[in-house]
Amino acid sequence: MCEAYNPDEGTPSEVCVSTLDDFEVRVRAAEGEAVIQVVGEIDLSAKHLLLEALNGPAADSRRLVIDLSHTSFIDSTGLKALLEVWRSRQEAGTDFVVRRPSPAVMRTLETAGLANVLPIESSDGS
């Protein structure tokens, strides 16, 4: 479980690390932005850890970024989790963005028709 977290903290700090054999999630926070970095495969076995990070203390940030640059695979359960969080943040008027999806993840987003739906940044903050 993640430690207590202040989304308005001025300096970056890693607040959570969850792991499985082929999956790791890290949450970093700074100045109202939370960055969730996912390493490995997002599938049914990792879904609960991803949702814990997406809906945990980082959810209180003004801007939620999920960095998929080190994600080697994402299945339909991972796509559904991203969509649900994106929709809930839209309704709340807060930002959500997918940052630097790996080529494998980008292909999956394109195949699923989500590459033009979810907000995607190709680099840090752009």
OpenMM code with the backbone's topology and positions (N, CA, C; nanometers):
from openmm import Vec3, app, unit

residues = "MET CYS GLU ALA TYR ASN PRO ASP GLU GLY THR PRO SER GLU VAL CYS VAL SER THR LEU ASP ASP PHE GLU VAL ARG VAL ARG ALA ALA GLU GLY GLU ALA VAL ILE GLN VAL VAL GLY GLU ILE ASP LEU SER ALA LYS HIS LEU LEU LEU GLU ALA LEU ASN GLY PRO ALA ALA ASP SER ARG ARG LEU VAL ILE ASP LEU SER HIS THR SER PHE ILE ASP SER THR GLY LEU LYS ALA LEU LEU GLU VAL TRP ARG SER ARG GLN GLU ALA GLY THR ASP PHE VAL VAL ARG ARG PRO SER PRO ALA VAL MET ARG THR LEU GLU THR ALA GLY LEU ALA ASN VAL LEU PRO ILE GLU SER SER ASP GLY SER".split()
positions = [
    Vec3(0.0842, -0.1184, 0.0000),
    Vec3(0.0000, 0.0000, 0.0000),
    Vec3(0.0886, 0.1245, 0.0000),
    Vec3(0.0425, 0.2289, -0.0623),
    Vec3(0.1180, 0.3532, -0.0727),
    Vec3(0.1214, 0.4270, 0.0595),
    Vec3(0.2275, 0.5048, 0.0773),
    Vec3(0.2405, 0.5895, 0.1953),
    Vec3(0.1502, 0.7116, 0.1810),
    Vec3(0.1349, 0.7876, 0.2895),
    Vec3(0.0605, 0.9136, 0.2838),
    Vec3(0.1259, 1.0047, 0.1816),
    Vec3(0.0500, 1.0888, 0.1166),
    Vec3(0.0977, 1.1641, 0.0022),
    Vec3(0.0328, 1.3013, -0.0024),
    Vec3(0.1138, 1.4044, -0.0264),
    Vec3(0.0649, 1.5403, -0.0399),
    Vec3(0.0825, 1.5830, -0.1849),
    Vec3(-0.0265, 1.5964, -0.2636),
    Vec3(-0.0131, 1.6296, -0.4052),
    Vec3(0.0456, 1.7670, -0.4315),
    Vec3(0.0493, 1.8553, -0.3317),
    Vec3(0.1055, 1.9883, -0.3517),
    Vec3(0.2482, 1.9997, -0.3005),
    Vec3(0.3093, 1.8854, -0.2704),
    Vec3(0.4480, 1.8828, -0.2229),
    Vec3(0.5388, 1.9434, -0.3305),
    Vec3(0.6345, 2.0245, -0.2913),
    Vec3(0.7170, 2.0950, -0.3872),
    Vec3(0.8291, 2.0155, -0.4502),
    Vec3(0.8754, 1.9095, -0.3881),
    Vec3(0.9860, 1.8342, -0.4446),
    Vec3(0.9406, 1.6936, -0.4806),
    Vec3(0.9939, 1.6404, -0.5907),
    Vec3(0.9537, 1.5061, -0.6301),
    Vec3(0.9930, 1.4034, -0.5246),
    Vec3(0.9048, 1.3068, -0.5034),
    Vec3(0.9372, 1.1981, -0.4135),
    Vec3(0.8660, 1.0723, -0.4593),
    Vec3(0.9363, 0.9616, -0.4576),
    Vec3(0.8729, 0.8356, -0.4919),
    Vec3(0.7975, 0.7890, -0.3698),
    Vec3(0.6685, 0.7645, -0.3852),
    Vec3(0.5868, 0.7328, -0.2696),
    Vec3(0.5345, 0.5898, -0.2678),
    Vec3(0.5509, 0.5156, -0.3752),
    Vec3(0.4950, 0.3820, -0.3766),
    Vec3(0.5683, 0.2948, -0.4765),
    Vec3(0.5966, 0.1747, -0.4368),
    Vec3(0.6506, 0.0767, -0.5302),
    Vec3(0.5773, -0.0532, -0.5041),
    Vec3(0.5126, -0.1055, -0.6060),
    Vec3(0.4456, -0.2345, -0.5984),
    Vec3(0.5037, -0.3230, -0.7064),
    Vec3(0.5237, -0.4498, -0.6753),
    Vec3(0.5845, -0.5371, -0.7741),
    Vec3(0.5185, -0.6739, -0.7793),
    Vec3(0.5242, -0.7316, -0.8955),
    Vec3(0.4972, -0.8720, -0.9218),
    Vec3(0.6203, -0.9202, -0.9976),
    Vec3(0.6222, -1.0461, -1.0377),
    Vec3(0.7385, -1.0981, -1.1096),
    Vec3(0.7720, -1.0184, -1.2352),
    Vec3(0.6714, -0.9795, -1.3127),
    Vec3(0.6960, -0.9103, -1.4391),
    Vec3(0.6276, -0.7740, -1.4454),
    Vec3(0.6068, -0.7120, -1.3283),
    Vec3(0.5332, -0.5862, -1.3242),
    Vec3(0.5792, -0.5034, -1.2048),
    Vec3(0.5943, -0.3732, -1.2283),
    Vec3(0.6294, -0.2818, -1.1202),
    Vec3(0.5606, -0.1488, -1.1466),
    Vec3(0.5128, -0.0856, -1.0422),
    Vec3(0.4519, 0.0463, -1.0549),
    Vec3(0.5129, 0.1377, -0.9499),
    Vec3(0.5500, 0.2576, -0.9938),
    Vec3(0.6077, 0.3590, -0.9049),
    Vec3(0.5254, 0.4854, -0.9179),
    Vec3(0.5010, 0.5508, -0.8067),
    Vec3(0.4254, 0.6761, -0.8074),
    Vec3(0.5154, 0.7864, -0.7539),
    Vec3(0.5310, 0.8919, -0.8334),
    Vec3(0.6105, 1.0075, -0.7926),
    Vec3(0.5210, 1.1301, -0.7961),
    Vec3(0.5429, 1.2200, -0.7006),
    Vec3(0.4584, 1.3385, -0.6915),
    Vec3(0.5424, 1.4646, -0.6793),
    Vec3(0.4955, 1.5697, -0.7455),
    Vec3(0.5592, 1.7011, -0.7335),
    Vec3(0.4629, 1.8070, -0.7843),
    Vec3(0.4456, 1.9121, -0.7058),
    Vec3(0.3713, 2.0313, -0.7469),
    Vec3(0.2374, 2.0011, -0.8121),
    Vec3(0.1562, 1.9185, -0.7475),
    Vec3(0.0221, 1.8911, -0.7965),
    Vec3(0.0130, 1.7891, -0.9076),
    Vec3(0.1258, 1.7329, -0.9481),
    Vec3(0.1262, 1.6318, -1.0534),
    Vec3(0.1749, 1.4994, -0.9960),
    Vec3(0.1048, 1.3927, -1.0276),
    Vec3(0.1485, 1.2585, -0.9905),
    Vec3(0.1833, 1.1839, -1.1187),
    Vec3(0.2991, 1.1197, -1.1175),
    Vec3(0.3421, 1.0407, -1.2322),
    Vec3(0.3486, 0.8953, -1.1881),
    Vec3(0.2726, 0.8121, -1.2560),
    Vec3(0.2726, 0.6686, -1.2298),
    Vec3(0.3501, 0.6036, -1.3424),
    Vec3(0.4634, 0.5442, -1.3073),
    Vec3(0.5456, 0.4762, -1.4069),
    Vec3(0.5204, 0.3262, -1.3957),
    Vec3(0.4858, 0.2661, -1.5078),
    Vec3(0.4569, 0.1233, -1.5116),
    Vec3(0.5671, 0.0536, -1.5897),
    Vec3(0.6256, -0.0495, -1.5275),
    Vec3(0.7333, -0.1269, -1.5889),
    Vec3(0.6846, -0.2710, -1.6028),
    Vec3(0.6934, -0.3246, -1.7232),
    Vec3(0.6552, -0.4638, -1.7444),
    Vec3(0.5221, -0.4775, -1.8145),
    Vec3(0.4474, -0.5813, -1.7780),
    Vec3(0.3234, -0.6174, -1.8459),
    Vec3(0.2013, -0.5817, -1.7620),
    Vec3(0.1072, -0.5107, -1.8253),
    Vec3(-0.0205, -0.4818, -1.7604),
    Vec3(-0.1201, -0.5842, -1.8118),
    Vec3(-0.1543, -0.6789, -1.7248),
    Vec3(-0.2520, -0.7818, -1.7597),
    Vec3(-0.3408, -0.8075, -1.6389),
    Vec3(-0.4223, -0.9110, -1.6471),
    Vec3(-0.5168, -0.9388, -1.5394),
    Vec3(-0.4485, -0.9543, -1.4039),
    Vec3(-0.3310, -1.0167, -1.4008),
    Vec3(-0.2637, -1.0380, -1.2726),
    Vec3(-0.2099, -0.9090, -1.2123),
    Vec3(-0.1874, -0.8070, -1.2940),
    Vec3(-0.1335, -0.6793, -1.2449),
    Vec3(-0.2406, -0.5722, -1.2288),
    Vec3(-0.3618, -0.6014, -1.2733),
    Vec3(-0.4673, -0.5004, -1.2740),
    Vec3(-0.4901, -0.4385, -1.1361),
    Vec3(-0.4932, -0.5196, -1.0308),
    Vec3(-0.5212, -0.4654, -0.8976),
    Vec3(-0.4135, -0.3671, -0.8519),
    Vec3(-0.2871, -0.3932, -0.8870),
    Vec3(-0.1802, -0.3000, -0.8502),
    Vec3(-0.1904, -0.1703, -0.9296),
    Vec3(-0.2245, -0.1818, -1.0570),
    Vec3(-0.2418, -0.0625, -1.1397),
    Vec3(-0.3573, 0.0218, -1.0865),
    Vec3(-0.4704, -0.0419, -1.0583),
    Vec3(-0.5854, 0.0326, -1.0068),
    Vec3(-0.5568, 0.0952, -0.8707),
    Vec3(-0.4813, 0.0254, -0.7871),
    Vec3(-0.4429, 0.0817, -0.6571),
    Vec3(-0.3642, 0.2105, -0.6769),
    Vec3(-0.2734, 0.2096, -0.7734),
    Vec3(-0.1938, 0.3300, -0.8003),
    Vec3(-0.2782, 0.4401, -0.8629),
    Vec3(-0.3640, 0.4042, -0.9598),
    Vec3(-0.4455, 0.5034, -1.0288),
    Vec3(-0.5521, 0.5655, -0.9389),
    Vec3(-0.6051, 0.4874, -0.8465),
    Vec3(-0.7138, 0.5350, -0.7609),
    Vec3(-0.6698, 0.5663, -0.6187),
    Vec3(-0.5421, 0.5479, -0.5894),
    Vec3(-0.4904, 0.5725, -0.4555),
    Vec3(-0.4670, 0.7199, -0.4305),
    Vec3(-0.3744, 0.7510, -0.3425),
    Vec3(-0.3481, 0.8908, -0.3066),
    Vec3(-0.3134, 0.9797, -0.4265),
    Vec3(-0.2541, 0.9231, -0.5310),
    Vec3(-0.2193, 1.0027, -0.6493),
    Vec3(-0.3427, 1.0576, -0.7185),
    Vec3(-0.4565, 0.9958, -0.6973),
    Vec3(-0.5801, 1.0412, -0.7610),
    Vec3(-0.6208, 1.1814, -0.7166),
    Vec3(-0.5670, 1.2281, -0.6042),
    Vec3(-0.5988, 1.3615, -0.5551),
    Vec3(-0.5195, 1.4720, -0.6252),
    Vec3(-0.4254, 1.4355, -0.7093),
    Vec3(-0.3439, 1.5359, -0.7782),
    Vec3(-0.4263, 1.6073, -0.8852),
    Vec3(-0.3854, 1.7287, -0.9174),
    Vec3(-0.4532, 1.8040, -1.0236),
    Vec3(-0.4290, 1.7410, -1.1601),
    Vec3(-0.3126, 1.6797, -1.1759),
    Vec3(-0.2746, 1.6193, -1.3044),
    Vec3(-0.2181, 1.4801, -1.2759),
    Vec3(-0.2741, 1.3798, -1.3416),
    Vec3(-0.2292, 1.2425, -1.3263),
    Vec3(-0.1700, 1.1956, -1.4578),
    Vec3(-0.0434, 1.1563, -1.4534),
    Vec3(0.0296, 1.1113, -1.5722),
    Vec3(0.0640, 0.9648, -1.5537),
    Vec3(0.0349, 0.8834, -1.6551),
    Vec3(0.0777, 0.7445, -1.6503),
    Vec3(0.1827, 0.7242, -1.7580),
    Vec3(0.3039, 0.6948, -1.7126),
    Vec3(0.4192, 0.6774, -1.8013),
    Vec3(0.4276, 0.5303, -1.8407),
    Vec3(0.4038, 0.5035, -1.9687),
    Vec3(0.4045, 0.3664, -2.0199),
    Vec3(0.5253, 0.3395, -2.1093),
    Vec3(0.6308, 0.4178, -2.0917),
    Vec3(0.7493, 0.4018, -2.1768),
    Vec3(0.8230, 0.2711, -2.1512),
    Vec3(0.8053, 0.2126, -2.0333),
    Vec3(0.8706, 0.0865, -1.9994),
    Vec3(0.7693, -0.0273, -1.9849),
    Vec3(0.6526, -0.0090, -2.0436),
    Vec3(0.5487, -0.1109, -2.0396),
    Vec3(0.5587, -0.1940, -2.1663),
    Vec3(0.5781, -0.3240, -2.1501),
    Vec3(0.6012, -0.4114, -2.2657),
    Vec3(0.4729, -0.4709, -2.3223),
    Vec3(0.3632, -0.4646, -2.2467),
    Vec3(0.2381, -0.5274, -2.2907),
    Vec3(0.1231, -0.4677, -2.2116),
    Vec3(0.0083, -0.4521, -2.2770),
    Vec3(-0.1142, -0.4118, -2.2081),
    Vec3(-0.2291, -0.4885, -2.2713),
    Vec3(-0.3136, -0.5497, -2.1873),
    Vec3(-0.4278, -0.6227, -2.2402),
    Vec3(-0.5555, -0.5419, -2.2179),
    Vec3(-0.6699, -0.6030, -2.2473),
    Vec3(-0.7969, -0.5318, -2.2384),
    Vec3(-0.8296, -0.4880, -2.0963),
    Vec3(-0.7843, -0.5612, -1.9948),
    Vec3(-0.8112, -0.5181, -1.8577),
    Vec3(-0.7354, -0.3896, -1.8255),
    Vec3(-0.6132, -0.3772, -1.8766),
    Vec3(-0.5359, -0.2548, -1.8577),
    Vec3(-0.5961, -0.1377, -1.9329),
    Vec3(-0.6409, -0.1635, -2.0566),
    Vec3(-0.7056, -0.0577, -2.1352),
    Vec3(-0.8319, -0.0092, -2.0655),
    Vec3(-0.9101, -0.1031, -2.0126),
    Vec3(-1.0332, -0.0659, -1.9426),
    Vec3(-1.0020, 0.0195, -1.8205),
    Vec3(-0.8994, -0.0158, -1.7455),
    Vec3(-0.8608, 0.0621, -1.6278),
    Vec3(-0.8235, 0.2045, -1.6676),
    Vec3(-0.7439, 0.2191, -1.7732),
    Vec3(-0.7057, 0.3528, -1.8197),
    Vec3(-0.8282, 0.4342, -1.8602),
    Vec3(-0.9186, 0.3723, -1.9354),
    Vec3(-1.0394, 0.4422, -1.9796),
    Vec3(-1.1260, 0.4864, -1.8622),
    Vec3(-1.1436, 0.3984, -1.7643),
    Vec3(-1.2274, 0.4323, -1.6496),
    Vec3(-1.1699, 0.5495, -1.5703),
    Vec3(-1.0395, 0.5480, -1.5493),
    Vec3(-0.9775, 0.6574, -1.4746),
    Vec3(-0.9824, 0.7865, -1.5561),
    Vec3(-0.9554, 0.7789, -1.6858),
    Vec3(-0.9623, 0.8969, -1.7725),
    Vec3(-1.1022, 0.9576, -1.7677),
    Vec3(-1.2057, 0.8753, -1.7787),
    Vec3(-1.3433, 0.9253, -1.7764),
    Vec3(-1.3771, 0.9899, -1.6416),
    Vec3(-1.3375, 0.9250, -1.5327),
    Vec3(-1.3704, 0.9819, -1.4014),
    Vec3(-1.2968, 1.1136, -1.3783),
    Vec3(-1.1751, 1.1243, -1.4279),
    Vec3(-1.1004, 1.2497, -1.4123),
    Vec3(-1.1591, 1.3584, -1.5020),
    Vec3(-1.2076, 1.3216, -1.6186),
    Vec3(-1.2758, 1.4188, -1.7046),
    Vec3(-1.3980, 1.4755, -1.6339),
    Vec3(-1.4773, 1.3869, -1.5737),
    Vec3(-1.5973, 1.4300, -1.5022),
    Vec3(-1.5621, 1.5199, -1.3841),
    Vec3(-1.4482, 1.4944, -1.3206),
    Vec3(-1.4047, 1.5747, -1.2054),
    Vec3(-1.3339, 1.7033, -1.2472),
    Vec3(-1.3048, 1.7169, -1.3764),
    Vec3(-1.2368, 1.8368, -1.4246),
    Vec3(-1.0879, 1.8383, -1.3958),
    Vec3(-1.0275, 1.7191, -1.3802),
    Vec3(-0.8833, 1.7092, -1.3559),
    Vec3(-0.8167, 1.6403, -1.4744),
    Vec3(-0.6874, 1.6614, -1.4867),
    Vec3(-0.6142, 1.6123, -1.6034),
    Vec3(-0.5671, 1.4689, -1.5874),
    Vec3(-0.5653, 1.3986, -1.6996),
    Vec3(-0.5104, 1.2634, -1.7099),
    Vec3(-0.4411, 1.2544, -1.8443),
    Vec3(-0.3204, 1.1981, -1.8455),
    Vec3(-0.2487, 1.1844, -1.9714),
    Vec3(-0.1646, 1.0564, -1.9691),
    Vec3(-0.1555, 0.9936, -2.0844),
    Vec3(-0.0671, 0.8787, -2.1038),
    Vec3(0.0621, 0.9337, -2.1631),
    Vec3(0.1744, 0.9069, -2.0973),
    Vec3(0.3027, 0.9610, -2.1421),
    Vec3(0.3877, 0.8520, -2.2052),
    Vec3(0.4414, 0.8824, -2.3205),
    Vec3(0.5401, 0.8000, -2.3932),
    Vec3(0.5072, 0.6509, -2.3951),
    Vec3(0.3913, 0.6117, -2.4480),
    Vec3(0.3642, 0.4680, -2.4546),
    Vec3(0.4698, 0.3981, -2.5407),
    Vec3(0.5131, 0.2820, -2.4952),
    Vec3(0.6109, 0.2037, -2.5715),
    Vec3(0.5492, 0.1669, -2.7064),
    Vec3(0.6313, 0.1279, -2.8042),
    Vec3(0.5759, 0.0882, -2.9342),
    Vec3(0.4708, -0.0225, -2.9229),
    Vec3(0.4930, -0.1214, -2.8373),
    Vec3(0.3955, -0.2302, -2.8213),
    Vec3(0.2640, -0.1780, -2.7649),
    Vec3(0.2717, -0.0893, -2.6666),
    Vec3(0.1500, -0.0324, -2.6072),
    Vec3(0.0808, 0.0580, -2.7080),
    Vec3(0.1570, 0.1367, -2.7822),
    Vec3(0.0970, 0.2261, -2.8810),
    Vec3(0.0221, 0.1469, -2.9876),
    Vec3(0.0793, 0.0351, -3.0318),
    Vec3(0.0104, -0.0502, -3.1296),
    Vec3(-0.1229, -0.0999, -3.0731),
    Vec3(-0.1233, -0.1379, -2.9460),
    Vec3(-0.2458, -0.1854, -2.8831),
    Vec3(-0.3483, -0.0726, -2.8728),
    Vec3(-0.3036, 0.0465, -2.8337),
    Vec3(-0.3939, 0.1614, -2.8267),
    Vec3(-0.4534, 0.1926, -2.9646),
    Vec3(-0.3713, 0.1855, -3.0684),
    Vec3(-0.4188, 0.2109, -3.2044),
    Vec3(-0.5181, 0.1042, -3.2480),
    Vec3(-0.4865, -0.0216, -3.2226),
    Vec3(-0.5738, -0.1322, -3.2612),
    Vec3(-0.7090, -0.1218, -3.1915),
    Vec3(-0.7076, -0.0806, -3.0657),
    Vec3(-0.8309, -0.0676, -2.9872),
    Vec3(-0.9066, 0.0619, -3.0181),
    Vec3(-0.8483, 0.1494, -3.0994),
    Vec3(-0.9125, 0.2754, -3.1332),
    Vec3(-0.9017, 0.3795, -3.0236),
    Vec3(-0.8040, 0.3632, -2.9345),
    Vec3(-0.7900, 0.4559, -2.8219),
    Vec3(-0.6791, 0.5590, -2.8402),
    Vec3(-0.5985, 0.5441, -2.9434),
    Vec3(-0.4869, 0.6367, -2.9639),
    Vec3(-0.5359, 0.7787, -2.9909),
    Vec3(-0.6560, 0.7915, -3.0450),
    Vec3(-0.7126, 0.9242, -3.0707),
    Vec3(-0.8169, 0.9640, -2.9672),
    Vec3(-0.8337, 0.8812, -2.8649),
    Vec3(-0.9302, 0.9100, -2.7589),
    Vec3(-0.8583, 0.9574, -2.6329),
    Vec3(-0.7642, 0.8771, -2.5853),
    Vec3(-0.6886, 0.9121, -2.4651),
    Vec3(-0.5870, 1.0217, -2.4967),
    Vec3(-0.5668, 1.1173, -2.4072),
    Vec3(-0.4626, 1.2178, -2.4280),
    Vec3(-0.3247, 1.1511, -2.4129),
    Vec3(-0.2402, 1.1683, -2.5138),
    Vec3(-0.1095, 1.1045, -2.5155),
    Vec3(-0.0013, 1.2082, -2.5356),
    Vec3(0.1012, 1.2040, -2.4484),
    Vec3(0.2204, 1.2896, -2.4622),
    Vec3(0.3320, 1.2022, -2.5168),
    Vec3(0.4026, 1.2534, -2.6166),
    Vec3(0.5117, 1.1762, -2.6746),
    Vec3(0.6422, 1.1934, -2.5996),
    Vec3(0.6517, 1.2958, -2.5116),
    Vec3(0.7732, 1.3174, -2.4330),
    Vec3(0.7347, 1.3760, -2.2980),
    Vec3(0.8330, 1.4035, -2.2134),
    Vec3(0.8057, 1.4610, -2.0803),
    Vec3(0.7368, 1.5948, -2.0941),
    Vec3(0.6070, 1.5980, -2.0643),
    Vec3(0.5340, 1.7227, -2.0571),
    Vec3(0.4971, 1.7907, -2.1867),
    Vec3(0.5121, 1.7212, -2.3024),
    Vec3(0.4745, 1.7886, -2.4279),
    Vec3(0.3729, 1.7110, -2.5057),
] * unit.nanometer
topology = app.Topology()
chain = topology.addChain("A")
for resn in residues:
    res = topology.addResidue(resn, chain)
    for name in ("N", "CA", "C"):
        topology.addAtom(name, app.Element.getBySymbol(name[0]), res)
